[in-house]
Amino acid sequence: MGSSWKINHDVNGLEFIEISNPLAEAKIGLQGAHVAWWRPKSSSEDVLWLSSNARYEKGRSIRGGVPICWPWFGDHPTDGNFCVHGFARVIPWQLIKVVDLKNGATQVSLKLKPTDEAKKQLTYNYDLELTITVGESLYLNLKTTNLSNHPFVISEGFHTYFYVSDIESIKVTGLENMVFSDKFANFNRDIQREPIKFSGPFDRVYTNTSNDCYIEDEKFNRVITIKKSNSDSTVIWTPWDKIANQMADMGKKDEWRRMVCVETANLLENSVVIYPDVSHSIATEYSVQEF
């Protein structure tokens, strides 16, 4: 079977690129350059988590998949009226090209459209491109180019939701002995001594780490590998029941138990200064090994 792709519109007018090739299938929203779904043909379960009542609305982010956080991660540093995690995930992107690779994968290139909303929130000139390779692994490369005449600072990340058997039966490895800032402890810093296990709400930023991470899921008999490049922060997040129940788009009761966010990022002291006419890329790659 060969590769195919098409653009479909949903009932709200949002456009999605649907990809099928010998290695995998994927669905990518042109609003936010959002990988809503990806599954390699070799995987017996989904890899990305997508809420059953995610909102598919113009100007709103989709709960699940791979939201793009750019040009800031979390709240805007000075203006609380601006979109949390930046505007890149809620405005339209332009499809530049789709290429079939020799190994059977499909490469999609997208570029952020300079909308009025974006210009209000970021006044200097830049170029933002996302390359997505859909195959046995899912590879994303986000490239920022400074087209202005002065340096600027960004924070950024892939806020990826992974599908798991149960949040209390998995562990995340690769961040042992790393320093983290804990949102649920007044952002106090500590060191991660052991593999990460979950028994309540969890929201930590691990700084100064370029380590790859692994979601070890015994019930699904698999390990998800999260490789990263040009990323010195990793964010781990799960809301737990009380917070999840306050989020209208978090899915049905206990749906939150089937997800964990492991986010390839640059933020806090790892925010990036980009000089005029210079490009910076952050990249991540997801793969699954079943056993």
C-alpha contacts under 8 A as a table, 3 or more apart, distances in Angstrom:
res1	aa1	res2	aa2	distance
1	M	21	N	7.31
1	M	22	P	6.05
2	G	21	N	5.92
2	G	22	P	6.23
3	S	19	I	7.59
3	S	20	S	5.66
3	S	21	N	3.99
3	S	22	P	6.53
3	S	100	D	7.19
3	S	104	G	7.40
3	S	106	T	7.62
4	S	19	I	5.94
4	S	20	S	5.34
4	S	21	N	6.24
5	W	17	I	6.74
5	W	18	E	5.44
5	W	19	I	4.43
5	W	20	S	6.31
6	K	17	I	5.65
6	K	18	E	5.45
6	K	19	I	6.88
7	I	15	E	6.44
7	I	16	F	5.46
7	I	17	I	4.47
7	I	18	E	6.23
8	N	15	E	5.66
8	N	16	F	5.33
8	N	17	I	6.48
8	N	18	E	7.30
9	H	12	N	7.74
9	H	13	G	5.48
9	H	14	L	5.45
9	H	15	E	4.56
9	H	16	F	6.33
10	D	13	G	5.34
10	D	14	L	5.48
10	D	15	E	6.60
10	D	16	F	7.80
11	V	14	L	7.47
12	N	56	Y	6.94
12	N	57	E	6.39
12	N	58	K	7.64
14	L	29	G	7.36
14	L	30	L	7.47
14	L	31	Q	6.99
14	L	56	Y	7.34
14	L	57	E	7.37
14	L	58	K	7.01
15	E	29	G	5.91
15	E	30	L	5.64
15	E	31	Q	7.20
16	F	27	K	6.33
16	F	28	I	5.31
16	F	29	G	4.31
16	F	30	L	5.87
17	I	27	K	5.63
17	I	28	I	5.03
17	I	29	G	6.34
17	I	30	L	7.31
18	E	25	E	7.65
18	E	26	A	5.95
18	E	27	K	4.61
18	E	28	I	6.58
19	I	25	E	5.46
19	I	26	A	5.14
19	I	27	K	6.28
19	I	106	T	7.76
20	S	23	L	7.99
20	S	24	A	6.16
20	S	25	E	4.50
20	S	26	A	6.72
21	N	24	A	5.61
21	N	25	E	6.40
21	N	104	G	6.54
21	N	105	A	6.61
21	N	106	T	7.13
21	N	135	G	7.63
22	P	41	K	7.59
22	P	104	G	6.01
22	P	105	A	7.57
23	L	40	P	5.79
23	L	41	K	5.52
23	L	42	S	7.67
23	L	104	G	6.45
23	L	105	A	6.49
23	L	135	G	5.13
23	L	136	E	5.34
24	A	38	W	7.11
24	A	39	R	5.57
24	A	40	P	3.98
24	A	41	K	4.97
24	A	105	A	7.76
24	A	134	V	6.66
24	A	135	G	5.27
24	A	136	E	6.19
25	E	37	W	7.96
25	E	38	W	5.68
25	E	39	R	5.54
25	E	40	P	6.44
25	E	41	K	7.40
25	E	134	V	7.40
25	E	135	G	7.87
26	A	35	V	7.38
26	A	36	A	7.63
26	A	37	W	5.22
26	A	38	W	4.16
26	A	39	R	6.49
26	A	134	V	6.96
27	K	35	V	6.06
27	K	36	A	5.65
27	K	37	W	5.11
27	K	38	W	6.58
28	I	33	A	6.51
28	I	34	H	5.37
28	I	35	V	4.32
28	I	36	A	5.64
28	I	37	W	7.09
29	G	32	G	6.58
29	G	33	A	5.50
29	G	34	H	4.83
29	G	35	V	6.32
29	G	36	A	6.76
30	L	33	A	4.89
30	L	34	H	6.70
30	L	92	P	5.79
30	L	93	W	5.33
30	L	94	Q	6.92
30	L	95	L	7.44
31	Q	34	H	6.69
31	Q	58	K	7.61
31	Q	89	R	6.86
31	Q	90	V	5.95
31	Q	91	I	5.30
31	Q	92	P	4.20
31	Q	93	W	5.94
32	G	61	S	7.41
32	G	67	P	7.10
32	G	68	I	6.81
32	G	88	A	5.61
32	G	89	R	3.66
32	G	90	V	4.94
32	G	91	I	5.48
32	G	92	P	5.90
32	G	93	W	6.39
33	A	67	P	7.84
33	A	68	I	7.36
33	A	89	R	6.82
33	A	92	P	7.53
33	A	93	W	6.03
33	A	110	L	6.96
33	A	130	L	7.50
34	H	62	I	7.91
34	H	65	G	7.20
34	H	66	V	5.82
34	H	67	P	5.50
34	H	68	I	6.91
34	H	89	R	6.94
35	V	38	W	7.21
35	V	65	G	5.62
35	V	66	V	5.18
35	V	67	P	7.22
36	A	48	L	7.87
36	A	50	L	6.90
36	A	62	I	7.71
36	A	64	G	6.61
36	A	65	G	4.34
36	A	66	V	6.37
37	W	48	L	6.18
37	W	49	W	7.82
37	W	50	L	7.37
37	W	65	G	5.84
38	W	46	D	7.55
38	W	47	V	6.90
38	W	48	L	6.55
38	W	134	V	7.62
38	W	138	L	7.54
39	R	43	S	6.78
39	R	45	E	7.93
39	R	46	D	5.79
39	R	47	V	6.08
39	R	48	L	7.67
40	P	43	S	5.51
40	P	135	G	6.58
40	P	136	E	5.22
40	P	137	S	7.09
41	K	44	S	7.90
41	K	136	E	7.50
42	S	136	E	7.67
43	S	46	D	7.10
43	S	47	V	7.91
43	S	288	V	7.22
43	S	290	E	7.60
45	E	220	F	7.86
46	D	49	W	7.28
46	D	163	Y	6.37
47	V	162	F	5.85
47	V	163	Y	5.25
47	V	164	V	7.78
47	V	224	I	7.93
47	V	288	V	7.83
48	L	64	G	7.39
48	L	65	G	5.46
48	L	66	V	8.00
48	L	160	T	7.66
48	L	161	Y	5.78
48	L	162	F	4.39
48	L	163	Y	4.95
49	W	64	G	5.52
49	W	65	G	5.85
49	W	161	Y	5.33
49	W	162	F	5.04
49	W	163	Y	4.33
49	W	164	V	7.95
49	W	258	R	7.44
49	W	259	M	5.99
50	L	54	A	7.22
50	L	63	R	6.39
50	L	64	G	4.11
50	L	65	G	5.64
50	L	161	Y	7.41
51	S	54	A	5.03
51	S	63	R	5.84
51	S	64	G	5.81
51	S	249	D	6.86
51	S	250	M	5.78
51	S	251	G	4.91
51	S	255	E	7.59
52	S	249	D	7.99
52	S	250	M	7.76
52	S	251	G	5.08
52	S	252	K	7.00
53	N	248	A	7.97
53	N	249	D	5.30
53	N	250	M	6.80
53	N	251	G	5.14
53	N	252	K	7.52
54	A	62	I	5.64
54	A	63	R	5.08
54	A	64	G	7.44
54	A	249	D	4.98
54	A	250	M	6.95
54	A	251	G	7.11
55	R	60	R	7.12
55	R	61	S	7.30
55	R	62	I	5.75
55	R	63	R	7.11
55	R	249	D	6.47
56	Y	60	R	7.17
56	Y	61	S	7.67
56	Y	62	I	6.35
57	E	60	R	5.45
57	E	61	S	7.75
58	K	90	V	7.39
58	K	91	I	7.78
59	G	90	V	4.87
59	G	91	I	6.08
60	R	90	V	5.43
61	S	67	P	7.38
61	S	89	R	6.08
61	S	90	V	5.37
62	I	65	G	7.78
62	I	67	P	7.33
63	R	249	D	6.52
63	R	250	M	6.83
64	G	67	P	7.31
64	G	160	T	7.16
64	G	161	Y	5.38
65	G	160	T	5.82
65	G	161	Y	5.38
65	G	162	F	7.46
66	V	158	F	6.08
66	V	159	H	5.72
66	V	160	T	4.37
66	V	161	Y	6.48
67	P	89	R	5.90
67	P	158	F	6.03
67	P	159	H	5.26
67	P	160	T	6.44
68	I	88	A	6.35
68	I	89	R	5.18
68	I	156	E	7.71
68	I	157	G	6.22
68	I	158	F	5.10
68	I	159	H	6.33
69	C	72	W	6.46
69	C	73	F	5.61
69	C	85	H	4.87
69	C	86	G	5.74
69	C	87	F	7.68
69	C	88	A	6.57
69	C	89	R	6.49
69	C	155	S	7.97
69	C	156	E	5.14
69	C	157	G	4.94
69	C	158	F	6.12
69	C	159	H	6.71
70	W	73	F	6.36
70	W	85	H	6.30
70	W	86	G	4.89
70	W	87	F	6.64
70	W	88	A	5.58
70	W	89	R	7.64
70	W	154	I	7.29
70	W	155	S	6.49
70	W	156	E	4.74
70	W	157	G	6.84
71	P	85	H	7.61
71	P	86	G	5.50
71	P	87	F	7.46
71	P	88	A	7.38
71	P	154	I	5.05
71	P	155	S	5.62
71	P	156	E	5.81
72	W	75	D	7.36
72	W	76	H	6.32
72	W	77	P	7.85
72	W	85	H	5.56
72	W	86	G	5.16
72	W	154	I	5.77
72	W	155	S	4.47
72	W	156	E	5.62
72	W	267	L	7.96
73	F	76	H	7.54
73	F	84	V	7.33
73	F	85	H	4.41
73	F	86	G	6.55
73	F	155	S	5.43
73	F	156	E	5.39
73	F	157	G	6.80
73	F	267	L	6.59
74	G	84	V	5.35
74	G	85	H	4.49
74	G	86	G	7.59
75	D	80	G	6.57
75	D	82	F	7.80
75	D	83	C	7.42
75	D	84	V	4.79
75	D	85	H	6.16
75	D	86	G	7.89
76	H	79	D	5.55
76	H	80	G	5.98
76	H	82	F	6.23
76	H	83	C	7.28
76	H	84	V	6.45
76	H	85	H	7.37
76	H	86	G	7.20
77	P	80	G	7.84
79	D	82	F	5.98
80	G	83	C	7.78
82	F	86	G	7.38
82	F	121	Q	7.24
83	C	86	G	5.32
83	C	87	F	5.91
84	V	87	F	7.79
86	G	89	R	7.10
87	F	90	V	5.52
87	F	91	I	6.47
87	F	118	A	6.64
87	F	121	Q	7.90
88	A	91	I	5.93
88	A	112	L	7.21
91	I	112	L	7.96
91	I	113	K	7.70
91	I	115	T	7.70
91	I	118	A	7.89
92	P	112	L	6.73
92	P	113	K	6.09
93	W	110	L	6.22
93	W	111	K	5.40
93	W	112	L	4.40
93	W	113	K	5.20
94	Q	110	L	5.49
94	Q	111	K	5.12
94	Q	112	L	6.20
94	Q	113	K	6.20
95	L	108	V	7.72
95	L	109	S	6.29
95	L	110	L	4.67
95	L	111	K	6.62
96	I	108	V	7.73
96	I	109	S	5.35
96	I	110	L	5.33
96	I	111	K	6.78
97	K	108	V	5.99
97	K	109	S	5.35
97	K	110	L	7.37
98	V	106	T	6.97
98	V	107	Q	5.65
98	V	108	V	4.60
98	V	109	S	6.48
99	V	106	T	5.78
99	V	107	Q	5.08
99	V	108	V	6.55
100	D	104	G	6.66
100	D	105	A	6.17
100	D	106	T	4.71
100	D	107	Q	6.37
101	L	104	G	5.54
101	L	105	A	5.28
101	L	106	T	5.83
101	L	107	Q	6.95
102	K	105	A	7.26
104	G	135	G	7.06
105	A	133	T	6.63
105	A	134	V	5.53
105	A	135	G	4.36
105	A	136	E	7.47
106	T	133	T	5.64
106	T	134	V	5.15
106	T	135	G	6.54
107	Q	131	T	6.93
107	Q	132	I	5.63
107	Q	133	T	4.33
107	Q	134	V	6.28
108	V	131	T	5.71
108	V	132	I	5.10
108	V	133	T	6.34
109	S	129	E	7.15
109	S	130	L	5.89
109	S	131	T	4.60
109	S	132	I	6.50
110	L	129	E	5.66
110	L	130	L	5.20
110	L	131	T	6.42
111	K	127	D	7.73
111	K	128	L	5.85
111	K	129	E	4.46
111	K	130	L	6.35
112	L	127	D	7.43
112	L	128	L	5.62
112	L	129	E	6.45
114	P	118	A	6.10
114	P	119	K	6.65
115	T	118	A	5.18
115	T	119	K	6.32
116	D	119	K	5.04
116	D	120	K	6.28
117	E	120	K	5.32
117	E	121	Q	6.67
118	A	121	Q	5.27
118	A	122	L	6.09
119	K	122	L	5.16
119	K	123	T	5.27
119	K	124	Y	7.92
120	K	123	T	6.24
124	Y	147	L	7.84
124	Y	148	S	5.93
125	N	146	N	6.64
125	N	147	L	4.99
125	N	148	S	4.92
126	Y	144	T	7.00
126	Y	145	T	5.50
126	Y	146	N	4.74
126	Y	147	L	4.72
126	Y	148	S	6.68
127	D	143	K	7.97
127	D	144	T	5.82
127	D	145	T	5.02
127	D	146	N	6.74
127	D	147	L	6.94
128	L	142	L	7.19
128	L	143	K	5.73
128	L	144	T	4.77
128	L	145	T	6.50
129	E	142	L	5.82
129	E	143	K	5.22
129	E	144	T	6.75
130	L	140	L	6.89
130	L	141	N	5.61
130	L	142	L	4.53
130	L	143	K	6.35
131	T	139	Y	7.90
131	T	140	L	5.67
131	T	141	N	5.13
131	T	142	L	6.59
132	I	138	L	7.22
132	I	139	Y	5.63
132	I	140	L	4.64
132	I	141	N	6.64
133	T	137	S	7.82
133	T	138	L	5.76
133	T	139	Y	4.97
133	T	140	L	6.54
134	V	137	S	6.62
134	V	138	L	5.12
134	V	139	Y	6.83
135	G	138	L	6.02
136	E	287	S	7.00
137	S	285	E	6.61
137	S	286	Y	5.48
137	S	287	S	4.65
137	S	288	V	7.55
138	L	285	E	5.49
138	L	286	Y	5.14
138	L	287	S	6.73
139	Y	283	A	7.34
139	Y	284	T	5.85
139	Y	285	E	4.27
139	Y	286	Y	6.52
140	L	283	A	5.48
140	L	284	T	5.48
140	L	285	E	6.39
141	N	281	S	6.46
141	N	282	I	5.80
141	N	283	A	4.24
141	N	284	T	6.71
142	L	281	S	5.40
142	L	282	I	5.40
142	L	283	A	6.25
143	K	279	S	6.57
143	K	280	H	5.60
143	K	281	S	4.20
143	K	282	I	6.65
144	T	279	S	5.44
144	T	280	H	5.27
144	T	281	S	6.26
145	T	274	I	7.67
145	T	277	D	6.59
145	T	278	V	5.71
145	T	279	S	4.12
145	T	280	H	6.45
146	N	151	P	7.49
146	N	152	F	7.68
146	N	274	I	6.35
146	N	275	Y	6.34
146	N	276	P	5.06
146	N	277	D	5.27
146	N	278	V	5.74
146	N	279	S	6.44
147	L	276	P	5.99
147	L	277	D	5.56
148	S	151	P	7.64
148	S	276	P	5.79
148	S	277	D	7.46
149	N	276	P	5.47
150	H	275	Y	6.54
150	H	276	P	5.67
151	P	273	V	6.58
151	P	274	I	5.49
151	P	275	Y	4.26
151	P	276	P	5.75
152	F	273	V	5.65
152	F	274	I	5.53
152	F	275	Y	6.72
153	V	271	S	6.72
153	V	272	V	5.47
153	V	273	V	4.43
153	V	274	I	6.26
154	I	271	S	5.81
154	I	272	V	5.38
154	I	273	V	6.64
154	I	274	I	7.86
155	S	265	A	7.61
155	S	266	N	5.42
155	S	267	L	4.83
155	S	268	L	7.61
155	S	270	N	7.75
155	S	271	S	4.76
155	S	272	V	6.30
156	E	265	A	5.54
156	E	266	N	5.39
156	E	267	L	6.55
156	E	271	S	7.68
157	G	263	E	6.50
157	G	264	T	5.48
157	G	265	A	3.85
157	G	266	N	6.26
157	G	282	I	7.99
158	F	263	E	5.44
158	F	264	T	5.45
158	F	265	A	6.36
159	H	261	C	6.69
159	H	262	V	7.14
159	H	263	E	4.93
159	H	264	T	7.27
160	T	261	C	5.42
160	T	262	V	6.02
160	T	263	E	5.61
161	Y	259	M	6.20
161	Y	260	V	5.73
161	Y	261	C	4.52
161	Y	262	V	6.95
162	F	259	M	5.40
162	F	260	V	5.39
162	F	261	C	5.99
162	F	262	V	7.42
163	Y	258	R	5.65
163	Y	259	M	4.79
163	Y	260	V	6.90
164	V	167	I	6.72
164	V	170	I	7.57
164	V	217	D	6.88
164	V	220	F	7.58
164	V	257	R	7.94
164	V	258	R	4.92
164	V	259	M	5.44
164	V	260	V	7.14
165	S	169	S	7.43
165	S	170	I	7.72
165	S	217	D	6.93
165	S	219	K	6.11
165	S	220	F	6.11
165	S	257	R	7.96
165	S	258	R	5.72
166	D	169	S	5.48
166	D	170	I	6.73
166	D	257	R	5.39
166	D	258	R	5.17
166	D	259	M	7.53
167	I	170	I	5.78
167	I	198	F	6.44
167	I	257	R	5.13
167	I	258	R	6.13
167	I	259	M	6.63
167	I	260	V	6.96
168	E	197	K	7.03
168	E	198	F	5.43
168	E	199	S	6.14
168	E	257	R	7.84
169	S	197	K	7.91
169	S	217	D	7.01
169	S	218	E	7.40
169	S	219	K	7.49
170	I	197	K	6.63
170	I	198	F	7.75
170	I	215	I	6.92
170	I	216	E	5.71
170	I	217	D	4.86
170	I	218	E	6.92
171	K	195	P	6.38
171	K	196	I	5.37
171	K	197	K	4.86
171	K	198	F	7.50
171	K	215	I	5.93
171	K	216	E	5.38
171	K	217	D	6.95
172	V	175	L	7.89
172	V	195	P	5.87
172	V	196	I	4.97
172	V	197	K	6.78
172	V	213	C	6.84
172	V	214	Y	5.52
172	V	215	I	4.66
172	V	216	E	6.20
173	T	176	E	6.90
173	T	195	P	4.92
173	T	196	I	6.38
173	T	213	C	5.72
173	T	214	Y	5.20
173	T	215	I	6.67
173	T	216	E	7.53
174	G	195	P	7.42
174	G	211	N	6.22
174	G	212	D	6.06
174	G	213	C	4.63
174	G	214	Y	6.36
175	L	178	M	5.48
175	L	192	Q	6.81
175	L	195	P	7.13
175	L	196	I	7.99
175	L	206	Y	7.70
175	L	209	T	7.83
175	L	211	N	6.95
175	L	213	C	6.96
176	E	191	I	7.97
176	E	192	Q	5.28
176	E	193	R	5.46
176	E	194	E	5.56
176	E	195	P	6.06
177	N	191	I	5.77
177	N	192	Q	5.12
177	N	193	R	5.34
177	N	194	E	7.65
178	M	191	I	5.52
178	M	192	Q	5.50
178	M	193	R	7.85
178	M	206	Y	6.54
178	M	207	T	7.44
178	M	208	N	7.89
178	M	209	T	6.96
179	V	189	R	6.67
179	V	190	D	5.63
179	V	191	I	4.45
179	V	192	Q	6.35
179	V	206	Y	5.74
179	V	207	T	6.22
179	V	208	N	7.77
180	F	189	R	5.43
180	F	190	D	5.61
180	F	191	I	6.11
180	F	192	Q	7.02
180	F	204	R	6.08
180	F	205	V	5.30
180	F	206	Y	4.19
180	F	207	T	6.14
181	S	187	F	4.97
181	S	188	N	5.50
181	S	189	R	4.51
181	S	190	D	6.80
181	S	204	R	5.53
181	S	205	V	5.18
181	S	206	Y	6.52
181	S	207	T	7.87
182	D	185	A	5.31
182	D	186	N	6.71
182	D	187	F	4.49
182	D	188	N	5.65
182	D	189	R	6.39
182	D	190	D	7.91
182	D	203	D	6.21
182	D	204	R	4.62
182	D	205	V	6.72
183	K	186	N	5.68
183	K	187	F	4.64
183	K	188	N	7.62
183	K	203	D	5.60
183	K	204	R	6.03
184	F	187	F	6.83
184	F	201	P	8.00
184	F	202	F	7.28
184	F	203	D	6.74
185	A	188	N	5.69
192	Q	195	P	7.63
192	Q	196	I	7.82
198	F	201	P	7.73
198	F	202	F	7.34
200	G	239	P	7.79
200	G	240	W	5.80
201	P	237	W	7.69
201	P	238	T	5.74
201	P	239	P	4.89
201	P	240	W	4.87
201	P	243	I	7.97
202	F	236	I	7.06
202	F	237	W	5.23
202	F	238	T	5.26
202	F	239	P	6.50
202	F	240	W	7.89
203	D	235	V	7.24
203	D	236	I	5.75
203	D	237	W	4.46
203	D	238	T	6.65
203	D	239	P	7.86
204	R	235	V	5.70
204	R	236	I	5.51
204	R	237	W	6.69
205	V	233	S	6.73
205	V	234	T	5.88
205	V	235	V	4.51
205	V	236	I	6.72
206	Y	209	T	6.80
206	Y	233	S	5.46
206	Y	234	T	5.08
206	Y	235	V	6.10
207	T	232	D	6.16
207	T	233	S	4.54
207	T	234	T	6.71
207	T	267	L	7.94
207	T	268	L	7.76
207	T	269	E	7.56
207	T	270	N	6.96
208	N	232	D	4.92
208	N	233	S	5.96
208	N	270	N	6.89
209	T	231	S	7.68
209	T	232	D	4.76
209	T	233	S	5.75
209	T	234	T	7.25
210	S	228	K	7.00
210	S	229	S	7.11
210	S	230	N	7.51
210	S	231	S	5.81
210	S	232	D	4.83
210	S	233	S	6.99
211	N	227	K	7.76
211	N	228	K	7.48
212	D	225	T	7.31
212	D	226	I	5.66
212	D	227	K	4.69
212	D	228	K	6.09
213	C	225	T	6.03
213	C	226	I	5.07
213	C	227	K	6.68
214	Y	223	V	6.38
214	Y	224	I	5.58
214	Y	225	T	4.66
214	Y	226	I	6.05
215	I	223	V	5.49
215	I	224	I	5.04
215	I	225	T	6.63
216	E	222	R	6.45
216	E	223	V	4.66
216	E	224	I	6.75
217	D	220	F	5.54
217	D	221	N	6.00
217	D	222	R	5.49
217	D	223	V	6.00
218	E	221	N	4.65
218	E	222	R	6.42
219	K	222	R	7.95
220	F	290	E	7.95
221	N	290	E	5.69
221	N	291	F	5.45
222	R	288	V	6.81
222	R	289	Q	5.44
222	R	290	E	4.12
222	R	291	F	5.83
223	V	288	V	5.83
223	V	289	Q	5.29
223	V	290	E	6.49
224	I	286	Y	6.88
224	I	287	S	5.74
224	I	288	V	4.58
224	I	289	Q	6.49
225	T	285	E	7.85
225	T	286	Y	5.64
225	T	287	S	5.30
225	T	288	V	6.28
225	T	289	Q	7.96
226	I	262	V	7.98
226	I	284	T	6.81
226	I	285	E	5.83
226	I	286	Y	4.94
226	I	287	S	7.01
227	K	284	T	5.43
227	K	285	E	5.04
227	K	286	Y	6.49
228	K	231	S	6.25
228	K	264	T	6.56
228	K	282	I	7.74
228	K	283	A	5.64
228	K	284	T	4.22
228	K	285	E	6.37
229	S	282	I	6.03
229	S	283	A	5.18
229	S	284	T	6.32
230	N	281	S	6.71
230	N	282	I	5.03
230	N	283	A	6.68
231	S	234	T	7.79
231	S	264	T	6.35
231	S	265	A	5.54
231	S	266	N	5.58
231	S	282	I	6.01
231	S	283	A	7.41
232	D	265	A	6.75
232	D	266	N	5.66
232	D	270	N	6.07
233	S	264	T	6.55
233	S	265	A	4.98
233	S	266	N	4.98
233	S	267	L	6.38
233	S	270	N	6.63
234	T	262	V	6.95
234	T	263	E	5.42
234	T	264	T	5.12
234	T	265	A	5.57
234	T	266	N	7.65
235	V	261	C	7.54
235	V	262	V	5.84
235	V	263	E	4.85
235	V	264	T	6.88
235	V	265	A	7.10
236	I	260	V	7.48
236	I	261	C	5.57
236	I	262	V	4.86
236	I	263	E	6.38
237	W	260	V	6.26
237	W	261	C	5.05
237	W	262	V	6.84
238	T	256	W	7.73
238	T	259	M	7.33
238	T	260	V	5.44
238	T	261	C	6.42
239	P	242	K	7.65
239	P	243	I	5.46
239	P	244	A	5.58
239	P	256	W	7.34
240	W	243	I	6.03
240	W	244	A	5.88
240	W	256	W	6.77
240	W	257	R	7.34
241	D	244	A	5.06
241	D	245	N	5.90
241	D	254	D	7.08
241	D	256	W	7.39
242	K	245	N	5.34
242	K	246	Q	6.69
243	I	246	Q	5.24
243	I	247	M	6.75
244	A	247	M	5.25
244	A	250	M	5.99
244	A	256	W	6.64
245	N	248	A	7.22
245	N	250	M	7.42
245	N	253	K	7.63
247	M	250	M	5.47
248	A	251	G	7.45
250	M	255	E	7.35
250	M	256	W	6.76
251	G	254	D	7.88
251	G	255	E	5.55
251	G	256	W	7.07
252	K	255	E	5.39
253	K	256	W	7.67
254	D	257	R	5.46
254	D	258	R	7.81
255	E	258	R	5.71
255	E	259	M	7.70
256	W	259	M	5.64
264	T	283	A	7.90
264	T	284	T	6.65
265	A	282	I	7.81
266	N	270	N	5.10
266	N	271	S	5.21
266	N	272	V	7.01
267	L	270	N	4.83
267	L	271	S	4.42
267	L	272	V	7.82
268	L	271	S	5.67
274	I	278	V	6.37
274	I	279	S	7.05
274	I	280	H	6.88
275	Y	278	V	5.48
